[in-house]
Amino acid sequence: MIYISHRGNLEGKSEKDENRPEYIMKAVNKGFDVEIDVWFQNNSFYLGHDYPSFKVDKDFILNNRFWCHAKNEEALYEMSKINCHYFWHQNDDYTITSKGIFWVYPGKTLLINSICVLPELSDQKEFNCLGICSDFIEKYKKKND
């Protein structure tokens, strides 16, 4: 099972810290993968959910523990040119990451090669899938390991 921290969160939302590089790296250092929100603007990559907040260099997003969510078309295009793991979605039930893994909207039917996204929003109980992405990822890891 792959355990993915949603924007660096481990035990619940922290909107002031989400997508902050230091916050993300704390989750990585605890052994988790992390879903990050990536923007591209003015020839630079940024992290941030609603808008580009934290400037990062290309090498930062190349971390193999990151699942990069393209937040604008420019980020999608620029990430397609480098070797990072990325995807685009808005309210899609399913999307496919650049590594061929299904990213599944909360409450939708899971597939074997899929990530269950934010199970806490749908009260998901069974995880017949590749991994879980959650704001409470430490809870899921303790419960399922």
C-alpha positions as CSV (number, residue, x, y, z in Angstrom):
1,M,0.0,0.0,0.0
2,I,1.3,3.5,-0.9
3,Y,0.5,6.2,1.6
4,I,0.3,9.7,0.2
5,S,0.0,12.8,2.3
6,H,-2.4,15.3,0.8
7,R,-0.4,18.6,0.5
8,G,1.9,17.6,3.3
9,N,-0.9,17.0,5.9
10,L,-0.4,14.0,8.2
11,E,-3.1,14.4,10.9
12,G,-5.6,16.8,9.4
13,K,-5.7,20.0,7.3
14,S,-3.3,22.8,8.0
15,E,-4.2,25.4,5.4
16,K,-1.5,27.8,6.4
17,D,1.2,25.0,5.9
18,E,-0.2,23.0,3.0
19,N,2.1,22.9,0.0
20,R,4.8,24.7,1.9
21,P,8.1,23.0,0.9
22,E,9.3,22.5,4.5
23,Y,5.9,21.0,5.5
24,I,6.0,18.7,2.5
25,M,9.5,17.5,3.3
26,K,8.5,16.7,6.9
27,A,5.9,14.2,5.5
28,V,8.6,12.8,3.1
29,N,11.0,12.4,6.0
30,K,8.4,10.4,7.9
31,G,8.3,8.0,4.9
32,F,5.2,9.2,3.1
33,D,4.7,10.2,-0.6
34,V,3.1,13.6,-1.0
35,E,0.5,15.0,-3.4
36,I,1.5,18.6,-4.2
37,D,-0.2,21.3,-6.1
38,V,2.1,22.7,-8.9
39,W,1.7,25.9,-10.9
40,F,4.0,27.3,-13.6
41,Q,4.1,31.0,-14.1
42,N,6.8,33.5,-15.4
43,N,9.1,30.6,-16.3
44,S,9.1,29.2,-12.7
45,F,7.4,26.4,-10.8
46,Y,5.3,27.3,-7.7
47,L,3.4,25.3,-5.1
48,G,0.0,26.4,-3.8
49,H,-3.6,25.2,-3.8
50,D,-5.6,28.3,-4.9
51,Y,-2.7,30.3,-6.4
52,P,1.1,30.1,-6.8
53,S,2.5,30.7,-3.3
54,F,5.9,29.1,-2.9
55,K,8.5,29.3,-5.6
56,V,10.5,26.0,-6.1
57,D,13.0,24.9,-8.6
58,K,12.5,22.1,-11.1
59,D,14.7,19.8,-9.1
60,F,12.4,20.1,-6.1
61,I,9.4,18.7,-8.0
62,L,11.5,15.9,-9.5
63,N,11.4,14.1,-6.1
64,N,10.2,10.5,-6.8
65,R,8.0,10.7,-3.7
66,F,5.8,13.5,-5.2
67,W,2.5,13.2,-7.0
68,C,2.3,16.6,-8.8
69,H,-1.2,17.9,-9.4
70,A,-1.0,20.5,-12.3
71,K,-3.0,23.5,-11.2
72,N,-2.8,25.4,-14.5
73,E,-2.3,24.4,-18.2
74,E,1.3,25.8,-18.2
75,A,2.2,23.5,-15.3
76,L,0.8,20.5,-17.1
77,Y,2.8,21.3,-20.2
78,E,6.0,22.0,-18.4
79,M,5.8,18.9,-16.2
80,S,5.2,16.8,-19.3
81,K,8.7,17.9,-20.5
82,I,10.5,16.7,-17.4
83,N,10.6,13.3,-15.6
84,C,8.2,14.0,-12.7
85,H,5.0,12.1,-11.7
86,Y,2.1,14.4,-12.6
87,F,-1.6,14.5,-13.3
88,W,-4.4,16.9,-14.0
89,H,-7.9,16.8,-12.7
90,Q,-10.7,19.0,-11.6
91,N,-13.9,17.2,-10.7
92,D,-13.3,14.1,-12.7
93,D,-14.3,10.8,-11.3
94,Y,-11.1,9.3,-12.6
95,T,-7.9,10.6,-14.1
96,I,-4.6,8.8,-15.0
97,T,-1.2,10.0,-13.8
98,S,1.8,10.2,-16.0
99,K,2.9,6.8,-14.6
100,G,-0.4,5.1,-15.5
101,I,-2.0,5.1,-12.1
102,F,-5.7,5.9,-11.7
103,W,-6.5,8.8,-9.3
104,V,-10.0,8.2,-8.0
105,Y,-12.3,11.0,-6.8
106,P,-13.7,10.5,-3.3
107,G,-16.5,8.0,-3.1
108,K,-16.0,6.5,-6.6
109,T,-15.3,2.8,-7.2
110,L,-11.7,1.9,-6.6
111,L,-9.6,0.0,-9.2
112,I,-6.7,-2.3,-8.4
113,N,-4.2,0.1,-9.9
114,S,-5.7,3.2,-8.2
115,I,-5.3,5.7,-5.5
116,C,-8.2,6.3,-3.1
117,V,-8.3,10.0,-2.7
118,L,-9.5,11.6,0.6
119,P,-11.4,8.5,1.9
120,E,-12.4,10.6,4.9
121,L,-14.8,12.5,2.6
122,S,-16.7,9.4,1.6
123,D,-16.4,7.2,4.7
124,Q,-14.5,4.6,2.6
125,K,-13.9,1.5,4.6
126,E,-12.3,-1.0,2.2
127,F,-9.1,-0.3,0.3
128,N,-8.7,-2.8,-2.5
129,C,-6.3,-0.4,-4.4
130,L,-2.7,0.6,-4.8
131,G,-2.7,3.4,-2.3
132,I,-4.4,6.1,-0.2
133,C,-4.1,9.9,-0.4
134,S,-5.4,11.6,2.7
135,D,-5.1,14.6,5.0
136,F,-5.1,12.0,7.8
137,I,-2.6,9.7,6.3
138,E,-0.9,8.7,9.5
139,K,-4.2,7.3,10.8
140,Y,-4.7,5.2,7.6
141,K,-1.1,3.9,7.7
142,K,-1.5,2.8,11.4
143,K,-4.9,1.2,10.7
144,N,-3.9,-0.7,7.5
145,D,-0.3,-1.9,8.4
